Amino acid sequence: MQTKQLGWYLIFGGLIIFIIKFIGAIFSFIAGHPILGLAFIAIVAGAGLLLYDMSKKEA
């Protein structure tokens, strides 16, 4: 295995671990604060509805 290829594997592996850990921390924080969880669900649902409405107007 080339050194350059190994370097890329290590960089992407580290990024994946960092992202998984960061997302886990966010979800554990939201789970500890139910009102923030409801706010997050409302934001995601509103964004989903807006995207759905925009896709229907284009068709």
mmCIF file of the N, C-alpha and C atoms, coordinates in Angstrom:
data_MODEL
# 
_entry.id   MODEL 
# 
loop_
_atom_site.group_PDB 
_atom_site.id 
_atom_site.type_symbol 
_atom_site.label_atom_id 
_atom_site.label_alt_id 
_atom_site.label_comp_id 
_atom_site.label_asym_id 
_atom_site.label_entity_id 
_atom_site.label_seq_id 
_atom_site.pdbx_PDB_ins_code 
_atom_site.Cartn_x 
_atom_site.Cartn_y 
_atom_site.Cartn_z 
_atom_site.occupancy 
_atom_site.B_iso_or_equiv 
_atom_site.pdbx_formal_charge 
_atom_site.auth_seq_id 
_atom_site.auth_comp_id 
_atom_site.auth_asym_id 
_atom_site.auth_atom_id 
_atom_site.pdbx_PDB_model_num 
ATOM 1   N N  . MET A 1 1  ? 0.847   -1.166 0.000   1.00 0.00 ? 1  MET A N  1 
ATOM 2   C CA . MET A 1 1  ? 0.000   0.000  0.000   1.00 0.00 ? 1  MET A CA 1 
ATOM 3   C C  . MET A 1 1  ? 0.900   1.239  0.000   1.00 0.00 ? 1  MET A C  1 
ATOM 4   N N  . GLN A 1 2  ? 0.537   2.180  -0.817  1.00 0.00 ? 2  GLN A N  1 
ATOM 5   C CA . GLN A 1 2  ? 1.326   3.399  -0.906  1.00 0.00 ? 2  GLN A CA 1 
ATOM 6   C C  . GLN A 1 2  ? 1.089   4.288  0.314   1.00 0.00 ? 2  GLN A C  1 
ATOM 7   N N  . THR A 1 3  ? 2.070   5.058  0.634   1.00 0.00 ? 3  THR A N  1 
ATOM 8   C CA . THR A 1 3  ? 1.977   5.949  1.790   1.00 0.00 ? 3  THR A CA 1 
ATOM 9   C C  . THR A 1 3  ? 0.876   6.982  1.608   1.00 0.00 ? 3  THR A C  1 
ATOM 10  N N  . LYS A 1 4  ? 0.720   7.501  0.387   1.00 0.00 ? 4  LYS A N  1 
ATOM 11  C CA . LYS A 1 4  ? -0.311  8.501  0.117   1.00 0.00 ? 4  LYS A CA 1 
ATOM 12  C C  . LYS A 1 4  ? -1.710  7.917  0.331   1.00 0.00 ? 4  LYS A C  1 
ATOM 13  N N  . GLN A 1 5  ? -1.909  6.681  -0.135  1.00 0.00 ? 5  GLN A N  1 
ATOM 14  C CA . GLN A 1 5  ? -3.207  6.034  0.019   1.00 0.00 ? 5  GLN A CA 1 
ATOM 15  C C  . GLN A 1 5  ? -3.502  5.776  1.499   1.00 0.00 ? 5  GLN A C  1 
ATOM 16  N N  . LEU A 1 6  ? -2.515  5.336  2.238   1.00 0.00 ? 6  LEU A N  1 
ATOM 17  C CA . LEU A 1 6  ? -2.678  5.113  3.671   1.00 0.00 ? 6  LEU A CA 1 
ATOM 18  C C  . LEU A 1 6  ? -3.021  6.415  4.386   1.00 0.00 ? 6  LEU A C  1 
ATOM 19  N N  . GLY A 1 7  ? -2.396  7.504  3.969   1.00 0.00 ? 7  GLY A N  1 
ATOM 20  C CA . GLY A 1 7  ? -2.699  8.809  4.548   1.00 0.00 ? 7  GLY A CA 1 
ATOM 21  C C  . GLY A 1 7  ? -4.150  9.204  4.341   1.00 0.00 ? 7  GLY A C  1 
ATOM 22  N N  . TRP A 1 8  ? -4.655  8.978  3.129   1.00 0.00 ? 8  TRP A N  1 
ATOM 23  C CA . TRP A 1 8  ? -6.067  9.305  2.860   1.00 0.00 ? 8  TRP A CA 1 
ATOM 24  C C  . TRP A 1 8  ? -6.996  8.435  3.690   1.00 0.00 ? 8  TRP A C  1 
ATOM 25  N N  . TYR A 1 9  ? -6.683  7.138  3.825   1.00 0.00 ? 9  TYR A N  1 
ATOM 26  C CA . TYR A 1 9  ? -7.507  6.253  4.648   1.00 0.00 ? 9  TYR A CA 1 
ATOM 27  C C  . TYR A 1 9  ? -7.536  6.734  6.098   1.00 0.00 ? 9  TYR A C  1 
ATOM 28  N N  . LEU A 1 10 ? -6.389  7.136  6.615   1.00 0.00 ? 10 LEU A N  1 
ATOM 29  C CA . LEU A 1 10 ? -6.345  7.617  7.997   1.00 0.00 ? 10 LEU A CA 1 
ATOM 30  C C  . LEU A 1 10 ? -7.130  8.917  8.171   1.00 0.00 ? 10 LEU A C  1 
ATOM 31  N N  . ILE A 1 11 ? -7.030  9.816  7.205   1.00 0.00 ? 11 ILE A N  1 
ATOM 32  C CA . ILE A 1 11 ? -7.773  11.078 7.278   1.00 0.00 ? 11 ILE A CA 1 
ATOM 33  C C  . ILE A 1 11 ? -9.272  10.817 7.257   1.00 0.00 ? 11 ILE A C  1 
ATOM 34  N N  . PHE A 1 12 ? -9.745  10.017 6.296   1.00 0.00 ? 12 PHE A N  1 
ATOM 35  C CA . PHE A 1 12 ? -11.186 9.758  6.200   1.00 0.00 ? 12 PHE A CA 1 
ATOM 36  C C  . PHE A 1 12 ? -11.692 8.933  7.374   1.00 0.00 ? 12 PHE A C  1 
ATOM 37  N N  . GLY A 1 13 ? -10.893 7.993  7.850   1.00 0.00 ? 13 GLY A N  1 
ATOM 38  C CA . GLY A 1 13 ? -11.287 7.220  9.030   1.00 0.00 ? 13 GLY A CA 1 
ATOM 39  C C  . GLY A 1 13 ? -11.439 8.110  10.250  1.00 0.00 ? 13 GLY A C  1 
ATOM 40  N N  . GLY A 1 14 ? -10.495 9.017  10.430  1.00 0.00 ? 14 GLY A N  1 
ATOM 41  C CA . GLY A 1 14 ? -10.579 9.953  11.556  1.00 0.00 ? 14 GLY A CA 1 
ATOM 42  C C  . GLY A 1 14 ? -11.771 10.879 11.442  1.00 0.00 ? 14 GLY A C  1 
ATOM 43  N N  . LEU A 1 15 ? -12.045 11.353 10.227  1.00 0.00 ? 15 LEU A N  1 
ATOM 44  C CA . LEU A 1 15 ? -13.212 12.221 10.025  1.00 0.00 ? 15 LEU A CA 1 
ATOM 45  C C  . LEU A 1 15 ? -14.509 11.491 10.332  1.00 0.00 ? 15 LEU A C  1 
ATOM 46  N N  . ILE A 1 16 ? -14.610 10.235 9.909   1.00 0.00 ? 16 ILE A N  1 
ATOM 47  C CA . ILE A 1 16 ? -15.821 9.459  10.173  1.00 0.00 ? 16 ILE A CA 1 
ATOM 48  C C  . ILE A 1 16 ? -16.024 9.275  11.670  1.00 0.00 ? 16 ILE A C  1 
ATOM 49  N N  . ILE A 1 17 ? -14.955 8.940  12.385  1.00 0.00 ? 17 ILE A N  1 
ATOM 50  C CA . ILE A 1 17 ? -15.062 8.783  13.842  1.00 0.00 ? 17 ILE A CA 1 
ATOM 51  C C  . ILE A 1 17 ? -15.459 10.102 14.493  1.00 0.00 ? 17 ILE A C  1 
ATOM 52  N N  . PHE A 1 18 ? -14.867 11.205 14.059  1.00 0.00 ? 18 PHE A N  1 
ATOM 53  C CA . PHE A 1 18 ? -15.178 12.525 14.609  1.00 0.00 ? 18 PHE A CA 1 
ATOM 54  C C  . PHE A 1 18 ? -16.649 12.871 14.373  1.00 0.00 ? 18 PHE A C  1 
ATOM 55  N N  . ILE A 1 19 ? -17.150 12.629 13.160  1.00 0.00 ? 19 ILE A N  1 
ATOM 56  C CA . ILE A 1 19 ? -18.538 12.951 12.829  1.00 0.00 ? 19 ILE A CA 1 
ATOM 57  C C  . ILE A 1 19 ? -19.504 12.092 13.636  1.00 0.00 ? 19 ILE A C  1 
ATOM 58  N N  . ILE A 1 20 ? -19.223 10.794 13.754  1.00 0.00 ? 20 ILE A N  1 
ATOM 59  C CA . ILE A 1 20 ? -20.102 9.913  14.534  1.00 0.00 ? 20 ILE A CA 1 
ATOM 60  C C  . ILE A 1 20 ? -20.141 10.362 15.996  1.00 0.00 ? 20 ILE A C  1 
ATOM 61  N N  . LYS A 1 21 ? -18.993 10.701 16.546  1.00 0.00 ? 21 LYS A N  1 
ATOM 62  C CA . LYS A 1 21 ? -18.941 11.151 17.941  1.00 0.00 ? 21 LYS A CA 1 
ATOM 63  C C  . LYS A 1 21 ? -19.685 12.476 18.122  1.00 0.00 ? 21 LYS A C  1 
ATOM 64  N N  . PHE A 1 22 ? -19.524 13.388 17.178  1.00 0.00 ? 22 PHE A N  1 
ATOM 65  C CA . PHE A 1 22 ? -20.184 14.691 17.247  1.00 0.00 ? 22 PHE A CA 1 
ATOM 66  C C  . PHE A 1 22 ? -21.704 14.531 17.148  1.00 0.00 ? 22 PHE A C  1 
ATOM 67  N N  . ILE A 1 23 ? -22.179 13.702 16.220  1.00 0.00 ? 23 ILE A N  1 
ATOM 68  C CA . ILE A 1 23 ? -23.621 13.479 16.072  1.00 0.00 ? 23 ILE A CA 1 
ATOM 69  C C  . ILE A 1 23 ? -24.182 12.800 17.315  1.00 0.00 ? 23 ILE A C  1 
ATOM 70  N N  . GLY A 1 24 ? -23.435 11.862 17.881  1.00 0.00 ? 24 GLY A N  1 
ATOM 71  C CA . GLY A 1 24 ? -23.869 11.208 19.118  1.00 0.00 ? 24 GLY A CA 1 
ATOM 72  C C  . GLY A 1 24 ? -24.009 12.190 20.263  1.00 0.00 ? 24 GLY A C  1 
ATOM 73  N N  . ALA A 1 25 ? -23.080 13.139 20.349  1.00 0.00 ? 25 ALA A N  1 
ATOM 74  C CA . ALA A 1 25 ? -23.157 14.148 21.412  1.00 0.00 ? 25 ALA A CA 1 
ATOM 75  C C  . ALA A 1 25 ? -24.381 15.040 21.219  1.00 0.00 ? 25 ALA A C  1 
ATOM 76  N N  . ILE A 1 26 ? -24.680 15.395 19.983  1.00 0.00 ? 26 ILE A N  1 
ATOM 77  C CA . ILE A 1 26 ? -25.860 16.225 19.706  1.00 0.00 ? 26 ILE A CA 1 
ATOM 78  C C  . ILE A 1 26 ? -27.131 15.482 20.082  1.00 0.00 ? 26 ILE A C  1 
ATOM 79  N N  . PHE A 1 27 ? -27.229 14.204 19.678  1.00 0.00 ? 27 PHE A N  1 
ATOM 80  C CA . PHE A 1 27 ? -28.443 13.442 19.994  1.00 0.00 ? 27 PHE A CA 1 
ATOM 81  C C  . PHE A 1 27 ? -28.585 13.193 21.498  1.00 0.00 ? 27 PHE A C  1 
ATOM 82  N N  . SER A 1 28 ? -27.493 12.981 22.203  1.00 0.00 ? 28 SER A N  1 
ATOM 83  C CA . SER A 1 28 ? -27.602 12.789 23.647  1.00 0.00 ? 28 SER A CA 1 
ATOM 84  C C  . SER A 1 28 ? -28.015 14.090 24.337  1.00 0.00 ? 28 SER A C  1 
ATOM 85  N N  . PHE A 1 29 ? -27.557 15.224 23.812  1.00 0.00 ? 29 PHE A N  1 
ATOM 86  C CA . PHE A 1 29 ? -27.979 16.513 24.368  1.00 0.00 ? 29 PHE A CA 1 
ATOM 87  C C  . PHE A 1 29 ? -29.469 16.735 24.135  1.00 0.00 ? 29 PHE A C  1 
ATOM 88  N N  . ILE A 1 30 ? -29.942 16.443 22.924  1.00 0.00 ? 30 ILE A N  1 
ATOM 89  C CA . ILE A 1 30 ? -31.365 16.619 22.617  1.00 0.00 ? 30 ILE A CA 1 
ATOM 90  C C  . ILE A 1 30 ? -32.217 15.654 23.430  1.00 0.00 ? 30 ILE A C  1 
ATOM 91  N N  . ALA A 1 31 ? -31.728 14.435 23.629  1.00 0.00 ? 31 ALA A N  1 
ATOM 92  C CA . ALA A 1 31 ? -32.480 13.464 24.427  1.00 0.00 ? 31 ALA A CA 1 
ATOM 93  C C  . ALA A 1 31 ? -32.597 13.924 25.877  1.00 0.00 ? 31 ALA A C  1 
ATOM 94  N N  . GLY A 1 32 ? -31.617 14.646 26.372  1.00 0.00 ? 32 GLY A N  1 
ATOM 95  C CA . GLY A 1 32 ? -31.666 15.150 27.749  1.00 0.00 ? 32 GLY A CA 1 
ATOM 96  C C  . GLY A 1 32 ? -32.534 16.382 27.901  1.00 0.00 ? 32 GLY A C  1 
ATOM 97  N N  . HIS A 1 33 ? -32.911 17.008 26.784  1.00 0.00 ? 33 HIS A N  1 
ATOM 98  C CA . HIS A 1 33 ? -33.731 18.213 26.792  1.00 0.00 ? 33 HIS A CA 1 
ATOM 99  C C  . HIS A 1 33 ? -34.902 18.002 25.819  1.00 0.00 ? 33 HIS A C  1 
ATOM 100 N N  . PRO A 1 34 ? -36.032 17.457 26.293  1.00 0.00 ? 34 PRO A N  1 
ATOM 101 C CA . PRO A 1 34 ? -37.146 17.086 25.416  1.00 0.00 ? 34 PRO A CA 1 
ATOM 102 C C  . PRO A 1 34 ? -37.728 18.256 24.615  1.00 0.00 ? 34 PRO A C  1 
ATOM 103 N N  . ILE A 1 35 ? -37.725 19.458 25.164  1.00 0.00 ? 35 ILE A N  1 
ATOM 104 C CA . ILE A 1 35 ? -38.272 20.603 24.429  1.00 0.00 ? 35 ILE A CA 1 
ATOM 105 C C  . ILE A 1 35 ? -37.420 20.881 23.191  1.00 0.00 ? 35 ILE A C  1 
ATOM 106 N N  . LEU A 1 36 ? -36.108 20.754 23.320  1.00 0.00 ? 36 LEU A N  1 
ATOM 107 C CA . LEU A 1 36 ? -35.241 20.918 22.150  1.00 0.00 ? 36 LEU A CA 1 
ATOM 108 C C  . LEU A 1 36 ? -35.490 19.820 21.123  1.00 0.00 ? 36 LEU A C  1 
ATOM 109 N N  . GLY A 1 37 ? -35.803 18.632 21.609  1.00 0.00 ? 37 GLY A N  1 
ATOM 110 C CA . GLY A 1 37 ? -36.146 17.538 20.693  1.00 0.00 ? 37 GLY A CA 1 
ATOM 111 C C  . GLY A 1 37 ? -37.394 17.858 19.888  1.00 0.00 ? 37 GLY A C  1 
ATOM 112 N N  . LEU A 1 38 ? -38.407 18.397 20.560  1.00 0.00 ? 38 LEU A N  1 
ATOM 113 C CA . LEU A 1 38 ? -39.630 18.788 19.852  1.00 0.00 ? 38 LEU A CA 1 
ATOM 114 C C  . LEU A 1 38 ? -39.361 19.920 18.865  1.00 0.00 ? 38 LEU A C  1 
ATOM 115 N N  . ALA A 1 39 ? -38.518 20.863 19.254  1.00 0.00 ? 39 ALA A N  1 
ATOM 116 C CA . ALA A 1 39 ? -38.170 21.953 18.349  1.00 0.00 ? 39 ALA A CA 1 
ATOM 117 C C  . ALA A 1 39 ? -37.430 21.427 17.123  1.00 0.00 ? 39 ALA A C  1 
ATOM 118 N N  . PHE A 1 40 ? -36.534 20.476 17.326  1.00 0.00 ? 40 PHE A N  1 
ATOM 119 C CA . PHE A 1 40 ? -35.803 19.873 16.212  1.00 0.00 ? 40 PHE A CA 1 
ATOM 120 C C  . PHE A 1 40 ? -36.752 19.153 15.260  1.00 0.00 ? 40 PHE A C  1 
ATOM 121 N N  . ILE A 1 41 ? -37.707 18.421 15.807  1.00 0.00 ? 41 ILE A N  1 
ATOM 122 C CA . ILE A 1 41 ? -38.696 17.716 14.977  1.00 0.00 ? 41 ILE A CA 1 
ATOM 123 C C  . ILE A 1 41 ? -39.537 18.721 14.196  1.00 0.00 ? 41 ILE A C  1 
ATOM 124 N N  . ALA A 1 42 ? -39.933 19.824 14.833  1.00 0.00 ? 42 ALA A N  1 
ATOM 125 C CA . ALA A 1 42 ? -40.722 20.850 14.154  1.00 0.00 ? 42 ALA A CA 1 
ATOM 126 C C  . ALA A 1 42 ? -39.930 21.487 13.015  1.00 0.00 ? 42 ALA A C  1 
ATOM 127 N N  . ILE A 1 43 ? -38.646 21.750 13.236  1.00 0.00 ? 43 ILE A N  1 
ATOM 128 C CA . ILE A 1 43 ? -37.813 22.353 12.188  1.00 0.00 ? 43 ILE A CA 1 
ATOM 129 C C  . ILE A 1 43 ? -37.663 21.398 11.009  1.00 0.00 ? 43 ILE A C  1 
ATOM 130 N N  . VAL A 1 44 ? -37.393 20.132 11.290  1.00 0.00 ? 44 VAL A N  1 
ATOM 131 C CA . VAL A 1 44 ? -37.227 19.144 10.219  1.00 0.00 ? 44 VAL A CA 1 
ATOM 132 C C  . VAL A 1 44 ? -38.532 18.965 9.455   1.00 0.00 ? 44 VAL A C  1 
ATOM 133 N N  . ALA A 1 45 ? -39.658 18.906 10.157  1.00 0.00 ? 45 ALA A N  1 
ATOM 134 C CA . ALA A 1 45 ? -40.956 18.744 9.492   1.00 0.00 ? 45 ALA A CA 1 
ATOM 135 C C  . ALA A 1 45 ? -41.271 19.973 8.630   1.00 0.00 ? 45 ALA A C  1 
ATOM 136 N N  . GLY A 1 46 ? -41.007 21.162 9.141   1.00 0.00 ? 46 GLY A N  1 
ATOM 137 C CA . GLY A 1 46 ? -41.258 22.368 8.358   1.00 0.00 ? 46 GLY A CA 1 
ATOM 138 C C  . GLY A 1 46 ? -40.391 22.438 7.116   1.00 0.00 ? 46 GLY A C  1 
ATOM 139 N N  . ALA A 1 47 ? -39.125 22.085 7.253   1.00 0.00 ? 47 ALA A N  1 
ATOM 140 C CA . ALA A 1 47 ? -38.233 22.080 6.088   1.00 0.00 ? 47 ALA A CA 1 
ATOM 141 C C  . ALA A 1 47 ? -38.677 21.037 5.079   1.00 0.00 ? 47 ALA A C  1 
ATOM 142 N N  . GLY A 1 48 ? -39.118 19.890 5.566   1.00 0.00 ? 48 GLY A N  1 
ATOM 143 C CA . GLY A 1 48 ? -39.614 18.847 4.675   1.00 0.00 ? 48 GLY A CA 1 
ATOM 144 C C  . GLY A 1 48 ? -40.849 19.289 3.908   1.00 0.00 ? 48 GLY A C  1 
ATOM 145 N N  . LEU A 1 49 ? -41.761 19.958 4.596   1.00 0.00 ? 49 LEU A N  1 
ATOM 146 C CA . LEU A 1 49 ? -42.962 20.451 3.926   1.00 0.00 ? 49 LEU A CA 1 
ATOM 147 C C  . LEU A 1 49 ? -42.625 21.507 2.881   1.00 0.00 ? 49 LEU A C  1 
ATOM 148 N N  . LEU A 1 50 ? -41.694 22.403 3.196   1.00 0.00 ? 50 LEU A N  1 
ATOM 149 C CA . LEU A 1 50 ? -41.287 23.416 2.227   1.00 0.00 ? 50 LEU A CA 1 
ATOM 150 C C  . LEU A 1 50 ? -40.642 22.784 0.998   1.00 0.00 ? 50 LEU A C  1 
ATOM 151 N N  . LEU A 1 51 ? -39.778 21.799 1.212   1.00 0.00 ? 51 LEU A N  1 
ATOM 152 C CA . LEU A 1 51 ? -39.144 21.122 0.078   1.00 0.00 ? 51 LEU A CA 1 
ATOM 153 C C  . LEU A 1 51 ? -40.161 20.363 -0.759  1.00 0.00 ? 51 LEU A C  1 
ATOM 154 N N  . TYR A 1 52 ? -41.136 19.733 -0.089  1.00 0.00 ? 52 TYR A N  1 
ATOM 155 C CA . TYR A 1 52 ? -42.183 19.013 -0.812  1.00 0.00 ? 52 TYR A CA 1 
ATOM 156 C C  . TYR A 1 52 ? -43.021 19.962 -1.636  1.00 0.00 ? 52 TYR A C  1 
ATOM 157 N N  . ASP A 1 53 ? -43.362 21.122 -1.079  1.00 0.00 ? 53 ASP A N  1 
ATOM 158 C CA . ASP A 1 53 ? -44.164 22.104 -1.795  1.00 0.00 ? 53 ASP A CA 1 
ATOM 159 C C  . ASP A 1 53 ? -43.390 22.675 -2.984  1.00 0.00 ? 53 ASP A C  1 
ATOM 160 N N  . MET A 1 54 ? -42.090 22.917 -2.804  1.00 0.00 ? 54 MET A N  1 
ATOM 161 C CA . MET A 1 54 ? -41.300 23.450 -3.900  1.00 0.00 ? 54 MET A CA 1 
ATOM 162 C C  . MET A 1 54 ? -41.163 22.442 -5.023  1.00 0.00 ? 54 MET A C  1 
ATOM 163 N N  . SER A 1 55 ? -41.080 21.154 -4.703  1.00 0.00 ? 55 SER A N  1 
ATOM 164 C CA . SER A 1 55 ? -40.944 20.145 -5.757  1.00 0.00 ? 55 SER A CA 1 
ATOM 165 C C  . SER A 1 55 ? -42.255 19.975 -6.522  1.00 0.00 ? 55 SER A C  1 
ATOM 166 N N  . LYS A 1 56 ? -43.387 20.209 -5.889  1.00 0.00 ? 56 LYS A N  1 
ATOM 167 C CA . LYS A 1 56 ? -44.671 20.079 -6.577  1.00 0.00 ? 56 LYS A CA 1 
ATOM 168 C C  . LYS A 1 56 ? -44.893 21.243 -7.544  1.00 0.00 ? 56 LYS A C  1 
ATOM 169 N N  . LYS A 1 57 ? -44.378 22.436 -7.223  1.00 0.00 ? 57 LYS A N  1 
ATOM 170 C CA . LYS A 1 57 ? -44.572 23.595 -8.097  1.00 0.00 ? 57 LYS A CA 1 
ATOM 171 C C  . LYS A 1 57 ? -43.750 23.480 -9.373  1.00 0.00 ? 57 LYS A C  1 
ATOM 172 N N  . GLU A 1 58 ? -42.590 22.816 -9.305  1.00 0.00 ? 58 GLU A N  1 
ATOM 173 C CA . GLU A 1 58 ? -41.741 22.658 -10.475 1.00 0.00 ? 58 GLU A CA 1 
ATOM 174 C C  . GLU A 1 58 ? -42.312 21.659 -11.467 1.00 0.00 ? 58 GLU A C  1 
ATOM 175 N N  . ALA A 1 59 ? -43.054 20.702 -10.994 1.00 0.00 ? 59 ALA A N  1 
ATOM 176 C CA . ALA A 1 59 ? -43.576 19.621 -11.862 1.00 0.00 ? 59 ALA A CA 1 
ATOM 177 C C  . ALA A 1 59 ? -44.797 20.051 -12.621 1.00 0.00 ? 59 ALA A C  1 
# 
